[in-house]
Amino acid sequence: MLVLTRKVDQSIMIGDHIRVVVVDVRGDQVKLGIDAPRDVMVHRQEIYQEIQAENQRAALKKQVDLGSLEKVVRRSEP
């Protein structure tokens, strides 16, 4: 892990397109601003972990047989 010291309004670059700026420091909280391209998803770690867990749950669910579903729908039509 790389550990850097930055002050308010100072930033770091991740690659060529992501900039992380220290916006504010109050007590034990640090506010960061993240400037990244729209196609780069940025999440807090706990939210990212929830998304990953939900994706795993969804992958384990049985897939719906669309052919069977179509037959059921056609039978219920007048």
The first five atom37 places (N, CA, C, CB, O) and aatype in JSON, in Angstrom:
{
  "aatype": [12, 10, 19, 10, 16, 1, 11, 19, 3, 5, 15, 9, 12, 9, 7, 3, 8, 9, 1, 19, 19, 19, 19, 3, 19, 1, 7, 3, 5, 19, 11, 10, 7, 9, 3, 0, 14, 1, 3, 19, 12, 19, 8, 1, 5, 6, 9, 18, 5, 6, 9, 5, 0, 6, 2, 5, 1, 0, 0, 10, 11, 11, 5, 19, 3, 10, 7, 15, 10, 6, 11, 19, 19, 1, 1, 15, 6, 14],
  "atom_mask": [
    [1, 1, 1, 1, 1],
    [1, 1, 1, 1, 1],
    [1, 1, 1, 1, 1],
    [1, 1, 1, 1, 1],
    [1, 1, 1, 1, 1],
    [1, 1, 1, 1, 1],
    [1, 1, 1, 1, 1],
    [1, 1, 1, 1, 1],
    [1, 1, 1, 1, 1],
    [1, 1, 1, 1, 1],
    [1, 1, 1, 1, 1],
    [1, 1, 1, 1, 1],
    [1, 1, 1, 1, 1],
    [1, 1, 1, 1, 1],
    [1, 1, 1, 0, 1],
    [1, 1, 1, 1, 1],
    [1, 1, 1, 1, 1],
    [1, 1, 1, 1, 1],
    [1, 1, 1, 1, 1],
    [1, 1, 1, 1, 1],
    [1, 1, 1, 1, 1],
    [1, 1, 1, 1, 1],
    [1, 1, 1, 1, 1],
    [1, 1, 1, 1, 1],
    [1, 1, 1, 1, 1],
    [1, 1, 1, 1, 1],
    [1, 1, 1, 0, 1],
    [1, 1, 1, 1, 1],
    [1, 1, 1, 1, 1],
    [1, 1, 1, 1, 1],
    [1, 1, 1, 1, 1],
    [1, 1, 1, 1, 1],
    [1, 1, 1, 0, 1],
    [1, 1, 1, 1, 1],
    [1, 1, 1, 1, 1],
    [1, 1, 1, 1, 1],
    [1, 1, 1, 1, 1],
    [1, 1, 1, 1, 1],
    [1, 1, 1, 1, 1],
    [1, 1, 1, 1, 1],
    [1, 1, 1, 1, 1],
    [1, 1, 1, 1, 1],
    [1, 1, 1, 1, 1],
    [1, 1, 1, 1, 1],
    [1, 1, 1, 1, 1],
    [1, 1, 1, 1, 1],
    [1, 1, 1, 1, 1],
    [1, 1, 1, 1, 1],
    [1, 1, 1, 1, 1],
    [1, 1, 1, 1, 1],
    [1, 1, 1, 1, 1],
    [1, 1, 1, 1, 1],
    [1, 1, 1, 1, 1],
    [1, 1, 1, 1, 1],
    [1, 1, 1, 1, 1],
    [1, 1, 1, 1, 1],
    [1, 1, 1, 1, 1],
    [1, 1, 1, 1, 1],
    [1, 1, 1, 1, 1],
    [1, 1, 1, 1, 1],
    [1, 1, 1, 1, 1],
    [1, 1, 1, 1, 1],
    [1, 1, 1, 1, 1],
    [1, 1, 1, 1, 1],
    [1, 1, 1, 1, 1],
    [1, 1, 1, 1, 1],
    [1, 1, 1, 0, 1],
    [1, 1, 1, 1, 1],
    [1, 1, 1, 1, 1],
    [1, 1, 1, 1, 1],
    [1, 1, 1, 1, 1],
    [1, 1, 1, 1, 1],
    [1, 1, 1, 1, 1],
    [1, 1, 1, 1, 1],
    [1, 1, 1, 1, 1],
    [1, 1, 1, 1, 1],
    [1, 1, 1, 1, 1],
    [1, 1, 1, 1, 1]
  ],
  "atom_positions": [
    [[0.85, -1.18, 0.0], [0.0, 0.0, 0.0], [0.89, 1.24, 0.0], [-0.96, 0.0, 1.23], [1.83, 1.35, 0.78]],
    [[0.58, 2.15, -0.88], [1.28, 3.42, -0.94], [0.6, 4.39, 0.03], [1.31, 4.0, -2.4], [-0.62, 4.55, -0.03]],
    [[1.35, 5.02, 0.88], [0.81, 5.99, 1.84], [1.41, 7.35, 1.51], [1.13, 5.58, 3.33], [2.63, 7.51, 1.46]],
    [[0.54, 8.34, 1.28], [0.97, 9.69, 0.93], [0.44, 10.69, 1.94], [0.5, 10.06, -0.49], [-0.61, 10.47, 2.54]],
    [[1.15, 11.76, 2.12], [0.68, 12.86, 2.95], [0.3, 14.01, 2.03], [1.78, 13.3, 3.98], [1.09, 14.43, 1.2]],
    [[-0.92, 14.5, 2.19], [-1.42, 15.61, 1.39], [-2.12, 16.59, 2.3], [-2.38, 15.12, 0.27], [-2.62, 16.21, 3.36]],
    [[-2.16, 17.84, 1.91], [-2.88, 18.88, 2.64], [-4.11, 19.26, 1.85], [-1.98, 20.12, 2.89], [-4.28, 18.85, 0.7]],
    [[-4.99, 20.04, 2.46], [-6.2, 20.51, 1.79], [-5.82, 21.18, 0.47], [-7.0, 21.48, 2.69], [-4.85, 21.94, 0.4]],
    [[-6.59, 20.88, -0.55], [-6.42, 21.39, -1.93], [-5.25, 20.74, -2.67], [-6.22, 22.89, -1.9], [-4.99, 21.09, -3.82]],
    [[-4.55, 19.82, -2.05], [-3.52, 19.07, -2.76], [-4.16, 17.79, -3.31], [-2.3, 18.74, -1.84], [-5.19, 17.33, -2.8]],
    [[-3.54, 17.23, -4.33], [-4.16, 16.07, -4.96], [-3.12, 15.02, -5.31], [-4.93, 16.49, -6.21], [-1.92, 15.24, -5.22]],
    [[-3.63, 13.86, -5.72], [-2.79, 12.81, -6.28], [-3.44, 12.38, -7.59], [-2.63, 11.59, -5.28], [-4.65, 12.54, -7.78]],
    [[-2.64, 11.85, -8.48], [-3.15, 11.34, -9.76], [-3.05, 9.82, -9.75], [-2.35, 11.94, -10.96], [-2.06, 9.25, -9.3]],
    [[-4.08, 9.17, -10.25], [-4.08, 7.73, -10.47], [-4.15, 7.54, -11.97], [-5.27, 6.99, -9.71], [-5.18, 7.8, -12.59]],
    [[-3.08, 7.09, -12.54], [-3.01, 7.02, -13.99], [-3.04, 8.42, -14.57], [0.0, 0.0, 0.0], [-2.61, 9.38, -13.93]],
    [[-3.54, 8.52, -15.79], [-3.6, 9.82, -16.47], [-4.94, 10.53, -16.31], [-3.3, 9.65, -17.92], [-5.06, 11.71, -16.66]],
    [[-5.95, 9.82, -15.79], [-7.3, 10.38, -15.88], [-8.07, 10.46, -14.56], [-8.09, 9.58, -16.82], [-9.21, 10.93, -14.55]],
    [[-7.48, 10.04, -13.46], [-8.19, 10.07, -12.18], [-7.39, 10.93, -11.21], [-8.4, 8.63, -11.6], [-6.21, 10.69, -10.95]],
    [[-8.08, 11.94, -10.69], [-7.44, 12.85, -9.72], [-8.22, 12.8, -8.42], [-7.39, 14.32, -10.28], [-9.45, 12.91, -8.41]],
    [[-7.51, 12.62, -7.32], [-8.11, 12.6, -5.98], [-7.6, 13.82, -5.24], [-7.77, 11.27, -5.21], [-6.39, 14.01, -5.1]],
    [[-8.54, 14.66, -4.77], [-8.2, 15.93, -4.12], [-8.64, 15.89, -2.66], [-8.88, 17.13, -4.86], [-9.74, 15.43, -2.36]],
    [[-7.8, 16.36, -1.76], [-8.18, 16.52, -0.37], [-9.0, 17.82, -0.29], [-6.91, 16.57, 0.6], [-8.47, 18.91, -0.51]],
    [[-10.29, 17.68, 0.02], [-11.19, 18.83, 0.05], [-11.23, 19.47, 1.43], [-12.59, 18.42, -0.37], [-11.24, 20.69, 1.55]],
    [[-11.24, 18.62, 2.48], [-11.37, 19.15, 3.83], [-10.85, 18.12, 4.82], [-12.85, 19.52, 4.15], [-10.94, 16.92, 4.58]],
    [[-10.31, 18.59, 5.93], [-9.89, 17.72, 7.03], [-10.44, 18.32, 8.31], [-8.31, 17.57, 7.08], [-10.14, 19.46, 8.66]],
    [[-11.25, 17.52, 9.02], [-11.8, 17.97, 10.31], [-11.7, 16.83, 11.29], [-13.28, 18.46, 10.17], [-12.37, 15.81, 11.13]],
    [[-10.89, 17.0, 12.28], [-10.71, 15.93, 13.27], [-10.19, 14.68, 12.6], [0.0, 0.0, 0.0], [-9.14, 14.7, 11.95]],
    [[-10.94, 13.58, 12.76], [-10.49, 12.31, 12.18], [-11.19, 12.02, 10.84], [-10.75, 11.18, 13.15], [-11.12, 10.89, 10.36]],
    [[-11.85, 13.01, 10.25], [-12.5, 12.82, 8.96], [-11.79, 13.6, 7.86], [-13.97, 13.25, 9.04], [-11.36, 14.74, 8.05]],
    [[-11.67, 12.95, 6.73], [-11.07, 13.58, 5.56], [-12.08, 13.52, 4.43], [-9.72, 12.87, 5.16], [-12.61, 12.45, 4.12]],
    [[-12.36, 14.65, 3.8], [-13.25, 14.67, 2.64], [-12.39, 14.68, 1.38], [-14.21, 15.91, 2.67], [-11.48, 15.5, 1.23]],
    [[-12.7, 13.74, 0.49], [-11.95, 13.63, -0.75], [-12.87, 13.94, -1.93], [-11.35, 12.22, -0.9], [-14.05, 13.59, -1.93]],
    [[-12.31, 14.6, -2.91], [-13.01, 14.8, -4.18], [-12.34, 13.92, -5.22], [0.0, 0.0, 0.0], [-11.11, 13.85, -5.28]],
    [[-13.14, 13.25, -6.02], [-12.59, 12.34, -7.03], [-13.05, 12.79, -8.39], [-13.01, 10.88, -6.76], [-14.25, 12.84, -8.67]],
    [[-12.11, 13.11, -9.24], [-12.39, 13.53, -10.61], [-11.95, 12.4, -11.52], [-11.65, 14.89, -10.97], [-10.76, 12.15, -11.71]],
    [[-12.95, 11.71, -12.1], [-12.67, 10.54, -12.94], [-13.59, 10.55, -14.14], [-12.83, 9.22, -12.13], [-14.66, 11.16, -14.1]],
    [[-13.2, 9.88, -15.21], [-14.08, 9.78, -16.38], [-15.39, 9.09, -16.0], [-13.38, 9.0, -17.52], [-15.44, 8.31, -15.05]],
    [[-16.45, 9.4, -16.74], [-17.77, 8.85, -16.44], [-17.82, 7.33, -16.51], [-18.79, 9.42, -17.38], [-18.64, 6.7, -15.84]],
    [[-16.96, 6.73, -17.31], [-17.0, 5.28, -17.45], [-16.26, 4.56, -16.32], [-16.4, 4.88, -18.78], [-16.23, 3.33, -16.29]],
    [[-15.66, 5.3, -15.39], [-14.99, 4.71, -14.23], [-15.94, 4.79, -13.04], [-13.63, 5.43, -13.92], [-16.32, 5.88, -12.61]],
    [[-16.31, 3.62, -12.52], [-17.2, 3.6, -11.36], [-16.4, 3.88, -10.09], [-17.94, 2.23, -11.24], [-15.31, 3.33, -9.91]],
    [[-16.94, 4.73, -9.24], [-16.29, 5.07, -7.98], [-17.3, 4.82, -6.87], [-15.78, 6.56, -7.96], [-18.39, 5.4, -6.87]],
    [[-16.96, 3.95, -5.93], [-17.86, 3.61, -4.82], [-17.06, 3.6, -3.52], [-18.54, 2.23, -5.05], [-15.85, 3.37, -3.52]],
    [[-17.76, 3.86, -2.41], [-17.15, 3.58, -1.11], [-16.97, 2.07, -1.02], [-18.04, 4.14, 0.09], [-17.74, 1.32, -1.62]],
    [[-15.97, 1.62, -0.29], [-15.66, 0.2, -0.24], [-16.84, -0.63, 0.23], [-14.48, -0.05, 0.67], [-17.09, -1.7, -0.33]],
    [[-17.57, -0.19, 1.24], [-18.69, -0.99, 1.76], [-19.8, -1.12, 0.72], [-19.25, -0.36, 3.04], [-20.47, -2.16, 0.66]],
    [[-20.01, -0.1, -0.1], [-21.01, -0.18, -1.16], [-20.52, -1.12, -2.26], [-21.31, 1.22, -1.75], [-21.29, -1.92, -2.78]],
    [[-19.24, -1.04, -2.6], [-18.66, -1.93, -3.6], [-18.82, -3.38, -3.17], [-17.17, -1.59, -3.82], [-19.16, -4.24, -3.98]],
    [[-18.57, -3.67, -1.89], [-18.7, -5.04, -1.4], [-20.15, -5.52, -1.47], [-18.19, -5.13, 0.05], [-20.39, -6.68, -1.79]],
    [[-21.11, -4.64, -1.19], [-22.53, -5.01, -1.31], [-22.89, -5.31, -2.76], [-23.43, -3.88, -0.77], [-23.62, -6.26, -3.03]],
    [[-22.39, -4.52, -3.68], [-22.65, -4.75, -5.11], [-22.08, -6.11, -5.53], [-22.04, -3.62, -5.98], [-22.74, -6.87, -6.23]],
    [[-20.85, -6.4, -5.1], [-20.24, -7.68, -5.45], [-21.03, -8.85, -4.87], [-18.8, -7.72, -4.95], [-21.23, -9.86, -5.55]],
    [[-21.47, -8.73, -3.62], [-22.24, -9.8, -2.99], [-23.57, -10.0, -3.72], [-22.5, -9.48, -1.5], [-23.98, -11.14, -3.94]],
    [[-24.23, -8.93, -4.09], [-25.5, -9.03, -4.82], [-25.29, -9.67, -6.18], [-26.15, -7.64, -4.98], [-26.11, -10.48, -6.62]],
    [[-24.21, -9.32, -6.85], [-23.9, -9.94, -8.15], [-23.66, -11.44, -7.99], [-22.65, -9.28, -8.78], [-24.08, -12.22, -8.85]],
    [[-23.01, -11.84, -6.92], [-22.78, -13.27, -6.68], [-24.1, -13.98, -6.41], [-21.82, -13.47, -5.51], [-24.32, -15.08, -6.91]],
    [[-24.98, -13.36, -5.61], [-26.3, -13.97, -5.34], [-27.1, -14.11, -6.63], [-27.09, -13.12, -4.32], [-27.74, -15.14, -6.85]],
    [[-27.06, -13.09, -7.47], [-27.8, -13.13, -8.73], [-27.25, -14.21, -9.65], [-27.74, -11.76, -9.43], [-28.02, -14.86, -10.37]],
    [[-25.95, -14.43, -9.65], [-25.35, -15.44, -10.51], [-25.73, -16.85, -10.06], [-23.82, -15.28, -10.52], [-25.74, -17.77, -10.88]],
    [[-26.05, -17.02, -8.79], [-26.41, -18.34, -8.28], [-27.88, -18.68, -8.5], [-26.1, -18.41, -6.81], [-28.26, -19.85, -8.4]],
    [[-28.7, -17.69, -8.81], [-30.13, -17.94, -9.02], [-30.32, -18.73, -10.3], [-30.94, -16.62, -9.09], [-29.54, -18.62, -11.25]],
    [[-31.38, -19.54, -10.31], [-31.7, -20.3, -11.51], [-32.1, -19.34, -12.61], [-32.83, -21.33, -11.24], [-32.78, -18.35, -12.38]],
    [[-31.67, -19.65, -13.8], [-32.07, -18.83, -14.94], [-33.47, -19.22, -15.37], [-31.07, -18.97, -16.11], [-33.83, -20.4, -15.31]],
    [[-34.25, -18.25, -15.79], [-35.61, -18.48, -16.24], [-35.57, -19.04, -17.65], [-36.45, -17.18, -16.18], [-34.89, -18.5, -18.52]],
    [[-36.31, -20.13, -17.87], [-36.44, -20.72, -19.2], [-37.5, -19.9, -19.94], [-36.83, -22.25, -19.13], [-38.7, -20.06, -19.69]],
    [[-37.06, -19.03, -20.85], [-37.97, -18.12, -21.54], [-38.97, -18.88, -22.41], [-37.19, -17.14, -22.38], [-40.09, -18.41, -22.6]],
    [[-38.58, -20.01, -22.93], [-39.51, -20.82, -23.72], [-40.68, -21.29, -22.87], [0.0, 0.0, 0.0], [-41.83, -21.21, -23.31]],
    [[-40.41, -21.77, -21.68], [-41.48, -22.21, -20.77], [-42.33, -21.04, -20.35], [-40.89, -22.9, -19.55], [-43.56, -21.16, -20.24]],
    [[-41.7, -19.92, -20.1], [-42.45, -18.73, -19.7], [-43.39, -18.29, -20.82], [-41.49, -17.59, -19.35], [-44.53, -17.91, -20.55]],
    [[-42.93, -18.35, -22.05], [-43.77, -17.99, -23.2], [-44.99, -18.9, -23.28], [-42.96, -18.07, -24.51], [-46.09, -18.43, -23.54]],
    [[-44.81, -20.19, -23.07], [-45.93, -21.15, -23.12], [-46.97, -20.8, -22.05], [-45.43, -22.61, -22.92], [-48.17, -20.84, -22.31]],
    [[-46.51, -20.47, -20.85], [-47.42, -20.12, -19.78], [-48.21, -18.86, -20.13], [-46.66, -19.91, -18.47], [-49.42, -18.79, -19.89]],
    [[-47.53, -17.89, -20.69], [-48.18, -16.62, -21.04], [-49.22, -16.87, -22.14], [-47.13, -15.57, -21.5], [-50.32, -16.32, -22.08]],
    [[-48.88, -17.68, -23.14], [-49.81, -17.95, -24.24], [-51.03, -18.71, -23.75], [-49.12, -18.76, -25.36], [-52.14, -18.48, -24.24]],
    [[-50.86, -19.6, -22.79], [-52.0, -20.36, -22.25], [-52.95, -19.44, -21.5], [-51.51, -21.49, -21.32], [-54.16, -19.66, -21.48]],
    [[-52.4, -18.4, -20.87], [-53.26, -17.52, -20.07], [-53.94, -16.44, -20.9], [-52.45, -16.87, -18.99], [-54.8, -15.73, -20.39]],
    [[-53.56, -16.3, -22.19], [-54.2, -15.29, -23.04], [-55.55, -15.82, -23.5], [-53.3, -14.93, -24.26], [-55.67, -17.01, -23.77]],
    [[-56.58, -14.95, -23.61], [-57.92, -15.38, -24.05], [-57.96, -15.79, -25.49], [-58.91, -14.29, -23.82], [-59.02, -16.18, -25.99]]
  ]
}
